[in-house]
Amino acid sequence: MRELPRQLSTAELEELFSGPSMLVQILAETDDPLSRAEEIALGLDDADKVEALAGHSRIGEPSPEQHGGDPAVLTELAYLNQVYEEKFGFRFVIFVAGRSRDEVLEVLRDRIGNTREEELETGLRDLVAIAQDRWRSR
C-alpha cells in the first residue's frame, strides 16, 4: 500500500479531487495534505464545501471508476441523483469501494432522508476517502 505523501502539487490534487476547488488550493499549501484533507474540508465554508463536491462525477455516469450496469438501476440512480441535488443543492458523493450499483442505490435512497448538514459532512468525508484511495492505487 502506498503511503500518503507529505506534499502534493495543485495538479496532483486536482486529479485526486476531480478538479480545481478552494479545498485543492488550501491542500496544495498544506504539509501532509491527504492526512489533513478531511479536517480541512470540514472546516471550509458552505460554498467551498459545495464547490469541492461539484467536481466529482455523478454516480451512474460514465467515468474511470464507473462503467456499465443494469439500465433500470442506472435510470433510478439518475432520477435519485436529481432528487438528491434538488433537495441538498450539491452532488451525491459516495466512496463506492467495490459496492455494486444496487448497493449504492440503496445508500442513496437512505441518505436522501438525511439533513443537508449531515450530507455535506458525509459527502466530504467520502470525497477525501476517494482521493486517498486514488493516491494509494496509483
C-alpha positions in Angstrom: 0.0 0.0 0.0 1.3 3.4 -1.0 1.8 5.9 1.9 0.2 9.3 1.9 2.5 12.0 0.6 3.9 14.9 2.7 3.3 17.3 -0.2 1.4 17.3 -3.5 1.1 19.8 -6.3 -2.1 21.5 -7.3 -2.3 19.4 -10.5 -1.9 16.2 -8.5 -4.6 17.3 -6.0 -6.9 18.3 -8.8 -6.6 14.8 -10.3 -7.3 13.2 -6.9 -10.2 15.5 -6.0 -11.8 15.6 -9.5 -10.9 19.2 -10.4 -10.0 22.6 -9.0 -11.6 24.0 -5.8 -10.7 26.0 -2.8 -10.1 22.7 -1.0 -7.4 21.8 -3.5 -5.8 25.3 -3.3 -5.6 25.0 0.5 -4.3 21.4 0.4 -1.6 22.4 -2.1 -0.2 24.7 0.5 -0.5 22.2 3.4 2.1 19.7 4.7 0.7 16.2 4.7 -2.4 17.2 2.7 -4.2 13.9 2.3 -3.9 13.1 6.0 -5.3 16.6 6.9 -7.8 16.8 4.0 -10.9 15.7 6.0 -10.2 18.2 8.8 -9.6 21.0 6.2 -12.6 20.0 4.1 -15.0 20.0 7.1 -13.7 23.4 8.1 -14.5 25.1 4.8 -17.4 27.5 4.5 -20.6 26.2 2.9 -19.9 27.4 -0.6 -16.4 25.9 -0.7 -17.8 22.6 0.6 -20.3 22.5 -2.2 -17.6 23.5 -4.8 -15.4 20.6 -3.6 -18.2 18.1 -4.2 -19.2 19.6 -7.6 -16.2 18.2 -9.4 -17.0 14.6 -8.6 -18.8 12.7 -11.3 -22.4 11.7 -10.7 -23.0 8.2 -9.6 -24.1 6.2 -12.6 -22.5 8.4 -15.1 -19.5 7.0 -17.1 -16.2 7.7 -15.5 -12.9 5.9 -15.0 -14.4 4.3 -11.8 -17.9 3.7 -13.2 -19.0 1.9 -16.3 -21.7 -0.5 -17.5 -24.6 -1.6 -15.4 -28.3 -2.6 -15.4 -30.3 0.0 -17.4 -33.1 0.0 -14.8 -30.6 0.7 -11.9 -28.9 3.4 -13.9 -32.2 5.1 -14.6 -33.2 5.0 -10.9 -29.7 6.3 -10.0 -30.1 9.2 -12.5 -33.5 10.0 -11.1 -32.5 9.8 -7.4 -29.3 11.9 -8.2 -31.7 14.6 -9.5 -33.9 14.4 -6.4 -30.8 14.5 -4.1 -29.3 17.5 -5.9 -32.6 19.4 -5.8 -33.0 18.7 -2.1 -29.5 19.4 -1.0 -28.0 21.7 -3.6 -24.9 19.6 -4.3 -23.9 16.3 -5.8 -24.2 12.9 -4.1 -20.7 11.6 -3.4 -20.0 8.1 -2.1 -16.9 6.1 -1.7 -18.0 3.1 -3.7 -15.2 0.8 -2.5 -16.3 -2.3 -4.5 -20.1 -1.9 -3.8 -22.4 -2.9 -6.5 -24.7 -0.2 -8.1 -27.6 -1.9 -6.4 -25.8 -1.3 -3.0 -25.0 2.3 -4.0 -28.6 2.8 -4.9 -29.8 1.6 -1.5 -27.3 4.0 0.2 -28.6 6.9 -2.0 -32.2 6.1 -1.0 -31.3 6.1 2.7 -29.2 9.3 2.5 -31.9 11.3 0.9 -33.6 11.2 4.3 -30.6 13.0 6.0 -30.2 16.7 6.8 -28.2 18.9 4.5 -25.5 19.3 7.2 -25.2 15.5 7.5 -24.9 15.1 3.8 -22.3 17.8 3.4 -20.2 16.1 6.0 -20.7 12.6 4.7 -20.1 13.7 1.1 -16.8 15.5 2.1 -15.6 12.5 4.1 -16.3 10.2 1.2 -14.6 12.7 -1.2 -11.5 12.6 0.9 -11.6 8.7 1.1 -11.9 8.6 -2.7 -8.8 10.9 -3.1 -6.8 8.9 -0.6 -7.8 5.6 -2.4 -6.8 7.1 -5.7 -3.4 8.0 -4.4 -2.8 4.6 -2.9 -4.0 2.9 -6.1 -1.5 4.8 -8.3 
